[in-house]
Amino acid sequence: MLAAGINGSPNAQGSTGTLIQEVLKGYRSKGGDSIVFNLGDMDIHPCKACMSCKKGTLCVIEDDMQEFYGKSADIDALVLGSPVYLDHVSAQLKIFMDRLYCFLSPNTYPGGTKAVVCITYGAGGENSYDYILEWIRERLSYYFGIETVGMLKKAACSGRSSVEGDAGLMQRAFELGTQLYRE
């Protein structure tokens, strides 16, 4: 059993990464393995709309996304996280999501995958960016058949310490990780 953390933050060790790591910690507590893709440290190009993936192969762009594609068949769970920049997901996570296009017909994303979605943002307002969580959840479900088992958010986030200092949030993240694990 393998869970993949998809960290859409350019700061791998920041608040978003901390939430992702706590979910993965819960997953590992049940006996699973995990891997993290820190998108800010990867060389991932935008989709070129070349449509090569519609001819039965996965994406032909030779970049670091190939590492994810190579592991995708082994991934049972995803933990996607992004800071909120200018009222939506980071550019890094958006490019990652766009590059999942190759898993649409005739290719399909491996069945049975589950997900947890996380966002962090500096603005106040506990529900200010719920639409972003819903946008990610809906894309995962509609296009790829991935069920989101839970969503996490941290408002008024001023860095890693504000996430680590929220005991309730960290406990919820850990618990969601245990729920992601399928025996």
C-alpha positions in Angstrom: 0.0 0.0 0.0 1.4 3.3 -1.1 0.2 6.9 -0.4 1.6 9.8 -2.5 1.8 13.2 -1.0 1.4 15.9 -3.7 2.8 19.1 -2.2 1.8 22.1 -4.4 3.7 24.5 -2.2 7.0 26.0 -3.4 8.1 25.7 0.2 8.4 22.0 0.8 8.8 22.3 4.6 6.0 24.9 5.1 2.5 24.7 6.4 1.1 22.8 3.5 3.9 20.2 3.6 3.4 19.8 7.4 -0.3 18.9 6.9 0.6 16.5 4.1 3.3 14.8 6.3 0.8 14.4 9.2 -1.7 12.6 6.9 1.0 10.4 5.6 2.2 9.7 9.2 -1.3 8.4 9.9 -1.3 6.3 6.8 2.1 4.8 7.7 0.8 4.0 11.3 -1.5 1.4 9.7 1.4 -0.2 7.8 1.4 1.7 4.5 4.4 3.3 2.7 4.5 6.8 1.4 6.3 9.0 -1.0 6.1 12.8 -1.4 6.3 14.8 -4.6 7.3 18.3 -3.8 6.1 20.0 -7.0 8.1 23.2 -6.2 11.3 21.2 -6.5 10.3 19.4 -9.7 10.6 20.3 -13.3 7.1 19.9 -14.6 5.9 21.5 -17.8 2.4 22.5 -18.7 0.3 20.3 -21.0 1.0 21.0 -24.7 -2.4 19.7 -25.9 -0.5 17.4 -28.3 -3.1 14.7 -27.7 -0.5 11.9 -27.8 -2.1 10.5 -24.6 -5.3 10.0 -26.6 -3.5 7.4 -28.7 -3.2 5.0 -25.8 0.1 6.1 -24.2 0.6 8.3 -21.2 2.0 11.8 -21.5 5.0 12.0 -23.8 6.5 15.2 -22.2 9.9 14.2 -20.8 10.0 15.9 -17.4 9.7 15.1 -13.7 6.0 14.2 -14.1 7.2 10.9 -15.5 8.3 9.9 -12.0 4.7 10.2 -10.8 3.3 8.4 -13.9 5.8 5.6 -13.3 4.5 5.1 -9.7 0.8 5.8 -10.4 -0.2 2.1 -10.7 1.2 1.4 -7.2 -0.5 4.4 -5.5 -3.5 3.6 -3.5 -4.0 7.0 -1.9 -3.3 10.6 -2.7 -2.8 13.5 -0.3 -3.0 16.7 -2.4 -2.1 20.0 -0.8 -1.8 23.6 -1.9 -1.3 27.0 -0.4 -3.9 29.5 -1.7 -2.4 32.1 -3.9 -4.6 34.8 -5.5 -7.8 32.9 -4.5 -6.9 29.5 -5.9 -4.4 26.6 -5.9 -0.8 27.3 -6.6 0.5 27.2 -10.1 2.5 24.1 -9.2 -0.6 22.1 -8.2 -2.6 23.4 -11.2 0.0 22.2 -13.6 0.1 18.8 -11.8 -3.7 18.6 -12.1 -3.6 19.6 -15.8 -1.1 16.9 -16.5 -3.4 14.2 -15.1 -5.3 14.8 -18.4 -3.4 11.8 -19.8 -5.5 9.6 -17.5 -8.7 10.4 -19.4 -9.9 8.0 -22.1 -8.5 5.8 -23.5 -6.2 5.7 -20.4 -7.8 5.7 -17.0 -6.5 6.5 -13.5 -6.0 3.3 -11.4 -9.3 2.4 -9.7 -9.9 2.5 -6.0 -7.6 5.4 -5.3 -8.8 7.6 -2.4 -7.6 11.1 -1.4 -7.3 13.7 1.3 -7.2 17.4 0.2 -5.4 20.1 2.1 -5.2 23.9 1.8 -3.5 26.6 3.8 -4.0 30.3 3.5 -3.1 33.5 5.2 -6.4 35.2 5.0 -8.9 35.1 7.8 -12.3 33.6 7.5 -12.7 30.0 8.3 -14.8 29.3 5.2 -13.2 31.8 2.8 -11.7 29.2 0.4 -14.0 26.1 0.8 -14.7 26.4 -2.9 -11.1 25.5 -3.6 -11.4 22.3 -1.6 -14.6 21.5 -3.5 -13.0 22.3 -6.9 -10.2 19.8 -6.2 -12.6 17.2 -4.8 -14.9 17.5 -7.8 -12.1 17.2 -10.3 -10.7 14.1 -8.7 -14.1 12.5 -8.5 -15.6 13.5 -11.9 -12.5 13.0 -14.1 -10.6 10.2 -12.3 -13.1 8.4 -10.0 -11.0 9.2 -7.0 -13.0 9.5 -3.7 -12.0 12.2 -1.3 -12.3 10.9 2.3 -11.6 14.2 3.9 -10.5 17.8 3.5 -8.3 19.9 5.7 -7.7 23.6 5.9 -5.9 26.2 7.9 -7.0 29.8 7.8 -5.0 32.8 9.0 -1.9 30.6 8.5 1.4 32.3 9.1 3.7 29.4 8.5 4.5 25.9 9.7 4.2 26.8 13.4 0.6 27.8 13.1 -0.2 24.4 11.6 1.9 22.5 14.1 0.4 24.5 17.0 -3.2 23.5 16.0 -3.5 20.2 17.9 -7.0 19.6 16.6 -6.0 20.0 13.0 -3.0 17.8 13.4 -5.1 15.1 15.1 -7.7 15.3 12.3 -4.9 15.0 9.7 -3.4 11.9 11.3 -6.9 10.3 11.6 -7.6 11.0 7.9 -4.3 9.3 7.1 -5.5 6.2 8.9 -8.8 6.3 7.0 -6.9 6.4 3.7 -5.3 3.0 4.4 -7.2 0.1 2.9 -6.5 -3.4 4.2 
